Amino acid sequence: MPVIVPTRTDLATYEFTIELDAAIYRFRFQFNERDQSWFFDLLDEDGNPFRQGKKVVTNFPLFRLLATEGRPPGELYAVDTTGQNIRAGLEDLGSQVILVYYPEGEVPDPPYPVL
């Protein structure tokens, strides 16, 4: 079953832990004012990075090409709920754009997931 990854619209920088496919991961989010975009780091439970500085792009597999051992085996998408292919601005991530993790075996076919 897909998991909605909790995000915040009230902070420009924050982090949290979450269980994905029976393992604990840490996300760290930062909003870049100059680019007007969100970026995230994905770390293991101990804070060791799998990926750093990944831009949140809507309707694109965000773990694509992440072949690091121990990473979540599924796929993460930033889904634009408006259907207008908007960019996740400061107040959009968690409202109009939501992060959805699809466990291994449930990853939707391209072009992108639909909720």
GUTILO-51092 format. One line per 4 residues: for each residue x, y, z of N, C-alpha, C. Coordinates in pm, 1 decimal. Last residue first. Example, Ala and Ser with C-alpha at 12.3 -4.5 7.8 and 13.67 -1.06 7.14 Angstrom:
2
1285.0 -225.0 708.0 1367.0 -106.0 714.0 1290.0 3.0 787.0  1319.0 -569.0 780.0 1230.0 -450.0 780.0 1320.0 -330.0 780.0 .
This chain:
115
-322.4 943.1 -824.1 -389.6 907.5 -699.0 -538.2 899.3 -717.3  -92.2 817.2 -1048.7 -215.0 895.1 -1033.3 -281.3 848.9 -905.5  256.5 835.0 -1139.4 142.2 779.1 -1064.5 24.3 875.2 -1061.3  366.9 854.0 -1482.7 375.2 890.5 -1341.3 250.8 838.8 -1270.4 .
365.9 705.3 -1727.7 457.7 815.4 -1707.9 470.6 862.6 -1564.4  513.5 404.5 -1581.4 523.2 542.3 -1631.1 398.5 578.0 -1708.5  340.6 209.7 -1329.5 405.6 222.0 -1457.9 414.9 369.1 -1498.2  405.5 221.3 -971.7 321.2 234.7 -1091.5 405.2 244.5 -1218.9 .
513.9 -23.0 -748.6 554.3 98.6 -820.8 472.8 107.4 -950.2  480.9 -245.1 -601.1 361.9 -162.1 -621.1 392.5 -34.4 -697.7  723.2 -366.1 -569.3 615.2 -448.3 -622.9 487.3 -370.5 -647.6  810.4 -170.9 -292.3 855.9 -259.5 -398.5 740.7 -350.2 -441.4 .
578.6 100.3 -224.8 664.8 -12.9 -187.4 703.7 -95.6 -309.7  588.6 432.2 -298.5 528.2 308.0 -343.5 622.7 194.1 -307.9  529.8 730.7 -138.3 624.4 620.4 -150.7 545.9 495.8 -188.3  463.1 1056.5 -225.7 404.7 923.5 -212.6 514.5 820.4 -235.1 .
416.7 1386.7 -135.3 515.6 1281.4 -158.7 451.8 1146.7 -130.2  213.7 1626.2 -305.7 237.4 1534.9 -193.5 341.4 1430.3 -233.6  117.1 1947.1 -370.7 211.1 1843.6 -413.0 239.4 1755.3 -292.0  -58.3 2098.4 -227.7 -90.9 2068.3 -367.2 -0.3 1961.5 -426.7 .
67.1 2016.0 39.0 -69.5 2061.1 14.4 -108.3 2024.1 -129.7  318.0 1921.3 40.1 232.6 1879.2 150.1 90.0 1927.2 134.6  444.2 2193.6 -106.5 482.3 2057.8 -69.6 406.5 2017.1 56.2  358.8 2461.6 -118.1 289.7 2359.6 -198.0 321.1 2216.6 -156.3 .
499.9 2666.2 -6.6 377.3 2624.8 62.0 301.2 2514.9 -11.0  725.4 2678.7 -185.5 740.8 2675.0 -39.9 617.7 2621.8 32.0  633.5 2466.1 -469.2 684.4 2586.9 -405.8 685.2 2572.7 -254.3  667.3 2235.4 -693.2 642.5 2237.9 -548.6 709.2 2359.8 -486.1 .
508.0 2316.5 -996.1 632.9 2300.7 -923.2 601.0 2312.6 -774.7  240.3 2141.5 -1160.4 299.9 2256.5 -1092.5 430.4 2218.3 -1024.1  76.1 1991.4 -1334.6 221.5 1977.0 -1337.9 291.3 2098.7 -1275.7  -191.1 1990.9 -1290.0 -140.0 2097.2 -1377.0 12.5 2095.6 -1388.0 .
-306.1 1827.0 -1105.1 -305.1 1779.6 -1242.4 -249.7 1881.1 -1340.6  -305.2 1875.1 -838.6 -387.9 1964.9 -920.1 -399.2 1915.8 -1063.7  -126.1 1709.7 -716.2 -268.1 1674.5 -702.4 -360.0 1764.7 -784.0  164.1 1585.5 -814.3 89.0 1710.4 -826.5 -59.9 1676.6 -824.4 .
376.3 1395.5 -620.7 256.4 1392.1 -705.0 183.4 1525.5 -698.3  680.2 1280.2 -618.8 612.4 1402.6 -576.6 494.3 1417.3 -671.6  760.1 943.4 -535.0 713.6 1041.1 -633.0 658.9 1163.1 -560.7  979.1 676.5 -481.0 918.7 797.6 -425.8 882.1 892.4 -538.9 .
973.7 319.6 -466.0 998.7 443.9 -538.7 919.9 558.4 -476.5  1141.6 56.1 -284.4 1032.4 106.7 -367.6 1072.6 234.7 -438.9  1352.5 0.5 -114.7 1342.5 -74.8 -239.9 1231.9 -27.1 -333.5  1560.6 244.9 33.7 1425.3 189.8 22.6 1408.4 121.1 -112.8 .
1903.4 119.4 49.6 1804.4 223.8 21.0 1665.2 163.9 18.6  2081.0 -85.0 69.3 2011.7 -42.5 189.9 1908.9 66.5 168.3  2311.1 21.2 -176.9 2260.7 -88.4 -94.2 2196.6 -32.3 32.9  2221.0 247.6 -430.7 2292.5 224.9 -306.2 2228.2 112.4 -226.3 .
2123.1 343.2 -666.6 2153.3 200.8 -658.1 2229.5 164.7 -531.8  1918.6 546.8 -795.4 1980.0 536.8 -662.7 2003.6 389.0 -635.0  1775.4 571.1 -1025.6 1921.3 566.2 -1037.2 1992.5 567.5 -902.6  1505.5 714.4 -855.1 1558.4 657.2 -979.4 1710.2 672.5 -982.6 .
1378.0 831.4 -653.1 1483.9 738.0 -615.0 1548.3 673.9 -737.8  1183.9 982.9 -782.2 1290.7 1052.1 -710.3 1402.4 960.8 -660.7  1026.2 977.1 -1081.7 1073.4 885.9 -976.6 1197.9 941.9 -907.1  799.5 1247.8 -1120.2 925.3 1185.8 -1161.7 973.0 1094.6 -1049.6 .
605.0 1437.4 -1048.6 574.9 1332.0 -1144.9 699.6 1268.0 -1204.8  812.5 1714.6 -962.0 682.8 1646.7 -966.5 678.6 1543.9 -1078.9  1106.5 1700.9 -782.6 1049.1 1726.4 -914.2 919.0 1648.7 -922.3  1318.1 1807.8 -552.0 1183.7 1750.6 -560.0 1121.2 1795.6 -691.8 .
1661.8 1732.7 -580.9 1553.3 1827.2 -605.6 1420.3 1753.0 -614.5  1880.8 1617.7 -340.6 1794.2 1577.5 -452.4 1678.6 1676.3 -463.7  2083.2 1639.3 -142.7 2055.8 1749.1 -233.7 1972.5 1713.3 -354.7  2194.2 1301.8 -127.3 2191.7 1435.2 -69.9 2161.9 1537.9 -178.1 .
2140.7 965.5 -39.8 2131.5 1069.3 -143.2 2122.2 1203.3 -73.2  2219.8 830.5 181.3 2200.5 754.5 57.5 2204.5 853.0 -59.2  2422.1 906.2 469.5 2344.7 946.3 350.9 2338.4 840.2 241.0  2359.3 814.6 801.6 2448.3 795.4 686.9 2369.8 822.1 557.9 .
2195.1 820.0 1022.8 2235.3 946.8 963.7 2333.9 935.9 848.8  2092.2 585.6 1113.2 2207.9 638.7 1184.7 2259.0 770.1 1127.8  1893.9 524.3 928.8 1855.1 550.6 1067.8 1967.4 615.8 1148.9  2005.4 692.3 629.5 1962.3 575.6 704.9 1933.6 618.5 849.2 .
1863.5 963.6 436.7 1966.0 904.1 520.7 1913.2 777.8 586.0  1825.0 1191.0 184.5 1773.9 1063.8 235.0 1888.1 996.7 309.7  1748.4 1530.0 149.4 1851.3 1430.1 174.0 1779.9 1306.5 225.3  1592.0 1747.6 -91.3 1592.2 1659.6 25.2 1716.0 1572.3 28.7 .
1450.6 2064.0 -183.3 1554.4 1962.8 -199.3 1550.5 1873.9 -75.9  1217.0 2273.3 -350.4 1252.4 2189.4 -236.9 1361.6 2091.0 -277.6  1265.5 2598.0 -502.2 1238.5 2454.8 -507.5 1278.8 2388.5 -376.6  1367.0 2846.4 -580.1 1224.9 2832.4 -547.9 1180.2 2686.4 -558.1 .
1628.7 2902.2 -612.1 1569.7 2813.0 -711.8 1418.3 2800.4 -695.0  1656.8 3073.3 -387.9 1703.0 3115.4 -520.9 1636.5 3033.4 -631.0  1558.1 2921.1 -170.9 1492.1 3045.4 -213.4 1529.2 3083.9 -356.0  1505.0 2596.0 -118.9 1605.9 2684.5 -176.3 1536.3 2807.1 -233.8 .
1420.2 2421.9 167.3 1368.5 2500.1 55.8 1476.9 2596.4 10.7  1494.8 2094.2 266.1 1535.3 2234.4 266.9 1475.8 2302.5 145.0  1461.0 1800.2 467.2 1412.1 1886.8 360.4 1461.2 2029.3 379.3  1560.4 1479.6 528.1 1590.9 1618.5 564.6 1551.3 1704.4 444.4 .
1455.8 1167.8 650.7 1449.0 1267.6 544.4 1485.4 1402.6 603.5  1561.3 848.5 738.9 1551.5 988.2 779.5 1549.6 1075.7 654.1  1412.1 527.4 794.6 1490.0 621.7 714.9 1467.6 762.0 770.2  1378.8 192.6 891.0 1369.1 332.8 931.4 1464.6 416.8 847.5 .
1188.0 -66.3 729.8 1316.4 -9.0 772.8 1295.9 139.3 803.7  952.7 -163.8 615.1 1002.5 -225.2 739.1 1142.5 -178.7 780.8  895.5 16.9 403.1 928.8 -123.8 378.3 1004.2 -185.6 495.4  973.2 281.6 603.9 937.7 245.2 466.6 984.3 102.2 443.1 .
917.1 500.8 864.3 935.9 359.8 829.4 885.2 336.6 687.7  1096.8 802.9 923.0 977.3 733.5 875.6 1013.0 588.5 846.3  1196.1 1112.1 1074.8 1219.0 971.7 1042.7 1086.8 907.6 1004.0  1277.4 1446.0 961.1 1196.0 1349.5 1034.2 1238.6 1209.5 996.2 .
1346.7 1800.2 938.3 1377.5 1659.4 914.4 1289.0 1572.5 1001.6  1353.1 2122.5 768.0 1309.6 2030.1 873.4 1354.5 1889.3 839.0  1303.8 2443.2 648.0 1402.4 2339.6 674.4 1351.1 2252.6 788.6  1085.2 2602.0 632.2 1166.3 2593.4 511.6 1277.1 2488.5 525.2 .
758.4 2529.4 756.5 901.8 2541.8 779.3 976.8 2527.3 647.4  494.9 2483.4 686.1 522.8 2595.2 776.4 671.0 2617.2 805.0  435.8 2259.8 550.4 428.5 2383.4 472.9 466.4 2504.5 557.7  586.4 1936.9 552.6 534.7 2054.1 623.3 532.6 2174.0 529.5 .
499.9 1590.1 500.4 581.5 1708.1 477.1 514.1 1826.7 544.9  497.4 1238.8 515.0 453.4 1365.8 573.7 552.1 1478.9 544.9  422.0 1038.7 246.9 534.4 1084.9 327.3 497.4 1222.7 381.9  191.1 793.9 222.3 205.7 938.3 208.2 317.3 981.3 302.6 .
247.0 487.4 70.4 261.0 562.6 195.1 274.4 710.8 161.0  63.0 221.6 -88.1 142.5 344.6 -91.9 137.9 419.0 42.1  84.0 -117.2 0.0 0.0 0.0 0.0 89.0 124.3 0.0 .
